Amino acid sequence: MKKPEMERIIRSELEYIPNGSSGSTQNKLRFFYNGFRRKGMVKGITREESLTEAIDRVKQDYPSFNPEFDKEFFKTHEKTTGVRQIFRKLLNLF
């Protein structure tokens, strides 16, 4: 997939993750989603998995963060199981 097409897709997906105020934790979620999604598209990772990874990353620094996103569009759960988190960390090693 070419870069302009990836950017278009990610931009359209970010419409389902609302903006927060400047410097907000919600905007950090959008930032991390953008990065994880770019890498994920190359690796065949779904948008749902990229969002879950972004939420997990933000919650490392802000454990009480309550992310805002269109749950119907992403069809994901906010919390991941311990096994899923371990598996994701192992994948990041390679």
N, C-alpha and C positions, 0 to 999 in steps of 0.2 A: 504494500500500500504506500502511496506517495505522501509526502509530508503535507501538502495542501489539503488532501482528502482527510488525513488524520486530524488536522487542525479544525476542519469544518465539522467533523463528527464530534470531537471533544467540545467544541464551542456549543454545539446544539445540546449535548448532554449536560453541560454546565447550567443550562437554563432550568434544569430540574433540581439544582442545588442553589438555593437563594443566596444572594449577596448578604453580607453582614456589614456592620459599620467598619470604617477604616481601621485596620489592625486587629479586627475581631477574630475570635477563635473560629467562627463560621467561615471567614475568609481564608484562614489557614487550611480548613477542610477543602475548600475549593482549590487552593494552591497544591496541596498534596494529591488531590484527586487528579488534577491536570498531569502531574508528573507520573503518578502510578499508572494512569490510563495510557499515557504515551508508551511507556515501557510494556505495559500489558498488551497493547494492541499488537506489538511486534511478537510477543510470546504466545499470543492466543488466549490471553486472560480476559474474562468477561468484564463488562462494566460493573456488574454487581460485585465481583471479586475486587476490582480496583477501588470501589467505594468502601468496601469493608476494610481493605488494607489502609486506606486514607483515614478512616474513622479510628482504627486501631492506633495509627501513628499519632494522631492528634490527642487521643486519650492517654498516651504515654505521658504527655506534659500536662494535660487537663483532664484528669480522671472523671470529673463530674460533668464534662461537656455533654450537652444534649443536642446532637446534630439535627439540622433541618434539611430535609430532602424529600422528594416525591417518592414515597414508598411504593406506590403503584408502578411507577416507571422503572424503578430499580428492582422491585420484587426481592428485597433482601431484608434481613433482620439486622438490627443495630449491634447485637452482641454476637460474638463468635465463640465457639467452644474452644477449650484449651488445646485439644488435638489439632484443630484447624489452625490455631495460631502457631503451634510448634511446626506444623507442616509448612506453613508460609515462611517461617524463619529459616527452615532448612532450604527451601527453594531459593531464598535470597543469598545463600552462600555460594551458589553456582552462577 
